[in-house]
Amino acid sequence: MSERIDAHGAASGVVADLAALLGDRLTTSADERAQHGRDESYHPPRPPDAVAYPVSVEEVQEIVRLCARHGTPVIPFGAGSSLEGHVLALRGGVTVDMRHLDRILEVNAEDMDVVVEAGVTRLQLNRHLRDTGLTFPVDPGADATLGGMAATRASGTTAVRYGTMRANVLGLDVVLADGALIHTGGRARKSSAGYDLTHLLVGSEGTLGIIVRLRLRLHPVPEHVVAAVCAFPSVERAVDTVIAAIQLGIPLARAELLDERAMDAVRRYSRLDYASTPTLFFEFHGSDAETRADADHVQRLAEERGGERFRFATTTTERDRLWQARHDAYPAALALRPGARGLTTDVCVPISRLTECIAETKADLVAASIPVVLLGHVGDGNFHLAFMVRRDDPTELAEAQRFADRLVERALRLGGTCTGEHGVGIGKMKFMEREHGAAIDTMRRIKTALDPQNLMNPGKVIPARASASHA
């Protein structure tokens, strides 16, 4: 066991205490530490010194208390699918893997809400809800844990209709840095009582506490679903179509953009007979008459802007294949360059500036020597770049990072944000002061008040002061 468990305390003491609590559910195995010291980001792995596997909220509380006593950092871990280095153990410490807190505790069909433990995944929840007529629609692509999705304020393809995790979390149970358990929110659909701690903690990325339970908003399964695909001569015309639909009040359920390179990758990988041109993927929810009317209206808007080969998918099998192809866009892009890994980034801008932002980005990327694809949840102004880089080539990594940084600068100039859904982690911290200005000092005060020892996922989200030794 490494003695570097943190810069403040003795490794042997906290490990002995945790082992007494957890037995073989505490491990210092090199393989398991390595597994928990990386995510899907481009950042170099940083393994923890130990991994804990609690099976109850009470165990999470005791783990945090023991780590606080020894001055040991604590890093929450869900599925490891994050994209900005959220789970890296930058200062050693103990990773708390939430996989065994995986119970669905309460389904309230009449009120359309559910209570789950943090380790439940979104697919697990929807399988459980299959016979209720309800669904949890937030879909980031990966089968992430719901605790992790709340911690990163995740969203995905359905956010244009159903909102992000922020809109779908009604309340939380959270273990704070001293081991105390707090409950936020409730079952009422609105409240004016006190500070909104729920939405402070949604998106806090484990830096203020560990989410252990969630109360989530559910939605009725749509009576009828229609999906459609349409090719365009340019990304600008595709985005203009979506903006026109939104401004006309057409209730899109999904509106996804793949540029020509992404579409070529998906076409090959998923064996689809689509053209390698900028393409929009749509979905419409409602009654049979409503979905047909909405789809017809969007088809006319698309044709007015050069869209062609408008195809519909109405059966479950056809729709699943279509959306699986969209979710396969990332592995499909990697397949364009075997052996490469992805450096991914995202931004979000006001809908009115989306076409401008994407057009400038596409023009900028002409100079890139690295394969790069553009994908967008264009219904809410959010899009992504994925660079296919050789991780052992510092020149490629530096080039990709330059393009990614210019994208963020562009988004901020246009009134947007440095990240629409990936989160801050360590990858976007350098933009936080530019985006939030003096509000960063308020965030620092909140962090200090709730985590005075700076043990909760330290080194993430809030950049250090120039004169401070740590964030």
Residue pairs with C-beta under 8 A, 6 or more apart in sequence:
1 11
1 12
1 15
1 28
1 49
1 50
2 11
2 28
2 49
2 92
3 10
3 11
3 12
4 11
4 49
4 92
5 11
5 14
5 15
5 49
5 50
5 70
5 72
5 92
5 93
5 94
6 49
6 71
6 72
6 73
6 91
6 92
6 93
7 91
7 92
8 70
8 71
8 72
8 453
9 70
9 71
9 72
10 70
11 49
13 70
14 50
14 66
14 67
14 69
14 70
14 72
14 94
15 26
15 28
15 49
15 50
17 66
17 69
17 70
18 26
18 50
18 52
18 63
18 66
18 94
19 26
21 59
21 62
21 63
21 66
22 52
22 53
22 54
22 59
22 63
25 52
25 53
25 54
25 55
25 100
26 50
26 51
26 52
26 53
27 33
27 50
27 51
27 53
28 49
28 50
28 51
29 51
30 47
32 51
33 47
33 48
33 49
33 50
33 51
33 95
34 45
34 47
35 80
36 47
36 48
36 51
36 75
36 77
36 80
36 87
36 89
36 95
36 97
37 45
37 46
37 47
37 48
37 87
37 88
37 89
37 95
38 45
38 46
38 47
38 80
38 87
38 88
39 80
39 81
39 82
39 83
39 85
39 86
39 87
39 88
40 80
40 81
40 82
40 83
40 142
40 342
40 344
41 82
41 83
41 84
41 85
41 344
41 425
41 427
42 341
42 342
42 343
42 344
42 389
42 391
42 397
42 400
42 427
43 84
43 85
43 88
43 425
43 426
43 427
45 88
46 88
46 89
46 90
47 89
48 75
48 89
48 92
48 93
48 94
48 95
49 89
49 92
49 93
49 94
50 94
50 95
51 77
51 94
51 95
51 97
52 63
52 94
52 95
52 96
52 97
53 97
53 99
53 100
54 60
54 63
54 96
54 98
54 100
54 101
55 100
55 101
56 101
57 101
57 117
57 173
57 175
57 181
57 212
57 213
60 96
60 101
60 175
60 210
60 212
61 175
61 179
61 180
61 181
62 179
63 74
63 94
63 96
64 74
64 96
64 175
64 176
64 177
64 178
64 179
64 210
65 178
65 179
66 72
67 73
67 74
67 93
67 94
67 455
68 177
68 178
68 179
68 453
68 455
71 453
71 455
72 92
72 93
72 94
72 455
73 89
73 91
73 92
73 93
73 94
73 455
73 456
73 457
73 458
74 93
74 94
74 96
74 177
74 210
74 455
74 456
74 457
75 87
75 88
75 89
75 93
75 94
75 95
75 96
75 206
75 457
76 87
76 95
76 96
76 98
76 147
76 148
76 151
76 206
76 210
76 211
76 457
77 87
77 95
77 96
77 97
77 98
78 98
78 118
78 119
78 144
78 145
78 147
78 148
78 149
78 151
79 121
79 142
79 143
79 144
79 145
79 148
80 87
81 140
81 142
81 143
81 144
81 148
82 148
82 152
82 422
82 423
82 425
83 344
83 422
83 423
83 425
83 427
84 419
84 422
84 423
84 424
84 425
84 426
84 427
84 428
85 425
85 426
85 427
85 460
86 151
86 152
86 205
86 206
86 423
86 425
86 457
86 460
87 95
88 425
88 426
89 95
90 426
90 458
90 459
90 460
91 458
91 459
91 470
93 455
96 210
98 117
98 118
98 119
98 145
98 147
98 148
98 210
98 212
99 119
99 145
100 119
101 117
101 118
101 119
101 120
101 147
101 212
102 117
102 119
102 120
102 121
102 124
103 116
103 117
103 120
104 114
104 115
104 116
104 117
104 120
104 124
104 125
104 128
105 115
105 116
105 117
105 213
106 114
106 115
107 114
107 128
107 129
107 132
107 134
108 114
108 187
109 132
109 133
109 134
111 187
112 134
112 217
112 218
112 219
112 220
113 170
113 187
113 215
113 216
113 217
113 218
114 125
114 129
114 136
114 215
114 216
114 218
115 213
115 214
115 215
115 216
116 125
116 146
116 213
116 214
116 216
117 147
117 212
117 213
118 145
118 146
118 147
118 148
118 150
118 210
118 211
118 212
118 213
118 214
119 145
119 147
120 145
120 146
120 147
121 143
121 144
121 145
121 146
122 136
122 138
122 139
122 140
122 143
122 144
122 146
122 149
123 143
124 143
125 136
125 146
125 216
126 135
126 136
129 135
129 136
129 218
133 220
133 221
134 218
134 219
134 220
134 221
135 218
135 219
135 220
135 221
136 146
136 168
136 216
136 218
136 219
137 158
137 161
137 162
137 168
137 219
138 149
138 154
138 155
138 156
138 158
138 159
138 162
138 163
138 164
138 165
138 168
139 156
139 157
139 158
140 149
140 154
140 155
140 156
140 421
141 156
141 157
141 327
141 330
144 154
146 214
146 216
147 211
147 212
147 214
148 154
149 165
150 165
150 169
150 172
150 201
150 202
150 211
150 214
151 202
151 203
151 204
151 205
151 206
151 211
152 165
152 203
152 205
152 421
152 422
152 423
153 164
153 165
153 166
153 202
153 203
153 421
153 423
154 164
154 165
154 421
154 423
155 163
155 164
155 165
155 377
155 380
155 382
155 420
155 421
156 377
156 421
157 254
157 256
157 323
157 326
157 377
158 253
158 254
159 377
159 379
159 380
159 382
159 421
160 246
160 252
160 253
160 254
160 255
160 377
160 379
160 380
161 251
161 252
161 253
161 254
161 285
161 379
162 168
162 219
162 253
164 421
165 202
165 203
166 199
166 202
166 203
167 217
168 216
168 217
169 185
169 198
169 199
169 202
169 214
169 215
169 216
169 217
170 185
170 186
170 187
170 189
170 198
170 215
170 216
170 217
171 183
171 184
171 185
171 186
171 187
171 198
171 214
171 215
172 183
172 184
172 185
172 197
172 198
172 201
172 202
172 211
172 213
172 214
172 215
173 181
173 182
173 183
173 184
173 211
173 212
173 213
173 214
174 181
174 182
174 184
174 201
174 208
174 209
174 210
174 211
174 212
175 181
175 209
175 210
175 212
176 182
176 208
176 209
176 450
176 451
177 208
177 209
177 450
177 451
177 452
177 453
177 455
177 456
181 212
182 197
182 209
184 197
184 198
184 201
185 191
185 197
185 198
185 215
186 215
187 215
200 208
200 446
201 208
201 209
201 211
203 423
204 461
205 423
205 424
205 425
205 457
205 460
205 461
206 456
206 457
206 460
207 447
207 451
207 456
207 457
207 458
207 460
207 461
207 462
208 446
208 447
208 450
208 451
208 456
209 450
209 451
209 456
210 456
222 253
222 285
222 286
223 286
223 287
223 288
224 285
224 286
224 287
224 288
224 290
224 291
225 253
225 283
225 284
225 285
225 291
225 314
225 319
226 283
226 284
226 291
226 292
226 294
226 295
226 312
226 313
226 314
227 254
227 281
227 282
227 283
227 284
227 312
227 313
227 314
227 318
227 319
227 322
227 323
228 281
228 282
228 283
228 284
228 295
228 298
228 299
228 310
228 311
228 312
228 313
229 274
229 279
229 280
229 281
229 282
229 309
229 310
229 311
229 313
229 322
230 238
230 241
230 279
230 280
230 282
230 299
230 302
230 307
230 308
230 309
230 310
230 311
231 274
231 275
231 277
231 278
231 279
231 307
231 308
231 309
232 238
232 241
232 277
232 278
232 279
232 280
232 302
232 305
232 306
232 307
232 308
233 277
233 278
233 306
234 278
234 306
235 257
235 259
235 278
235 358
235 359
235 362
235 374
236 355
236 358
236 359
237 278
237 305
237 306
237 307
238 257
238 278
238 279
238 280
238 305
238 307
238 378
239 257
239 354
239 355
239 358
239 376
239 378
240 305
240 355
241 280
241 298
241 301
241 302
241 305
241 307
242 252
242 255
242 257
242 280
242 378
242 379
243 351
243 352
243 354
243 355
244 301
244 305
245 252
245 255
245 297
245 298
245 301
246 252
246 351
246 379
248 297
248 301
250 294
250 297
250 298
251 284
251 285
251 286
251 294
252 282
252 283
252 284
252 294
252 298
252 379
253 283
253 284
253 285
254 281
254 282
254 283
254 323
254 379
255 280
255 281
255 282
255 377
255 378
255 379
256 280
256 281
256 282
256 326
256 375
256 376
256 377
256 378
256 379
257 278
257 279
257 280
257 281
257 374
257 375
257 376
257 378
257 383
258 266
258 278
258 279
258 281
258 326
258 329
258 373
258 374
258 375
259 278
259 362
259 373
259 374
259 375
260 276
260 277
260 278
261 276
261 333
261 336
261 371
261 372
261 373
261 374
262 329
262 332
262 333
262 373
262 374
262 375
263 274
263 275
263 276
263 277
263 278
263 279
264 276
264 336
265 329
265 332
265 333
265 335
265 336
265 373
266 272
266 274
266 325
266 326
266 328
266 329
266 332
267 273
267 274
267 275
267 276
268 332
268 335
269 325
269 328
269 331
269 332
269 335
270 321
270 324
270 325
270 328
270 332
272 325
274 309
275 309
280 302
280 307
280 378
281 322
281 323
281 326
282 295
282 298
283 319
283 323
284 290
284 291
284 294
284 295
284 298
285 291
286 294
295 312
299 307
299 310
301 307
302 310
303 310
313 319
313 321
313 322
329 373
329 375
330 342
330 344
330 386
333 342
333 371
333 373
333 386
333 388
334 340
334 341
334 342
334 388
336 371
336 388
337 371
337 388
339 390
340 371
340 388
340 389
340 390
341 388
341 389
341 390
341 391
342 386
342 387
342 388
342 389
343 386
343 387
343 389
343 397
343 400
343 401
343 404
344 384
344 385
344 386
344 387
344 422
345 384
345 385
345 404
345 407
345 408
345 419
345 422
345 427
346 382
346 383
346 384
346 385
346 419
346 420
346 421
346 422
347 357
347 382
347 383
347 407
347 408
347 410
347 411
347 416
347 417
347 418
347 419
347 420
348 380
348 381
348 382
348 383
348 411
348 416
348 417
348 419
348 420
348 421
349 357
349 381
349 411
349 414
349 415
349 416
349 417
350 381
350 414
350 415
350 416
351 380
351 381
353 381
353 414
353 415
353 416
354 378
354 381
354 383
356 414
357 383
357 410
357 411
357 414
357 416
358 374
358 376
358 383
360 410
361 374
361 385
361 407
361 410
362 374
364 403
364 406
364 407
364 410
365 372
365 374
365 385
365 403
368 387
368 399
368 400
368 403
369 396
369 399
370 387
370 388
370 389
370 396
370 399
370 400
371 387
371 388
372 385
372 386
372 387
372 388
372 400
372 403
373 385
373 386
373 388
374 383
374 384
374 385
375 383
375 384
375 386
376 382
376 383
376 384
377 383
377 420
377 421
380 420
381 416
381 420
382 420
382 421
385 403
385 404
385 407
387 400
387 403
387 404
389 396
389 397
389 400
390 396
391 397
408 418
408 428
408 431
411 417
411 418
412 418
412 431
412 434
412 435
417 435
418 424
418 428
418 431
418 432
418 434
418 435
419 428
422 428
424 432
424 460
424 461
425 460
425 461
426 459
426 460
429 460
429 461
429 462
429 463
430 463
432 440
432 461
432 462
432 463
433 440
433 463
436 443
440 462
440 463
443 461
443 462
444 462
444 465
447 454
447 462
447 471
448 454
450 456
454 470
454 471
458 470
458 471
459 470
459 471
460 471
461 471
462 471
463 471
464 470
464 471
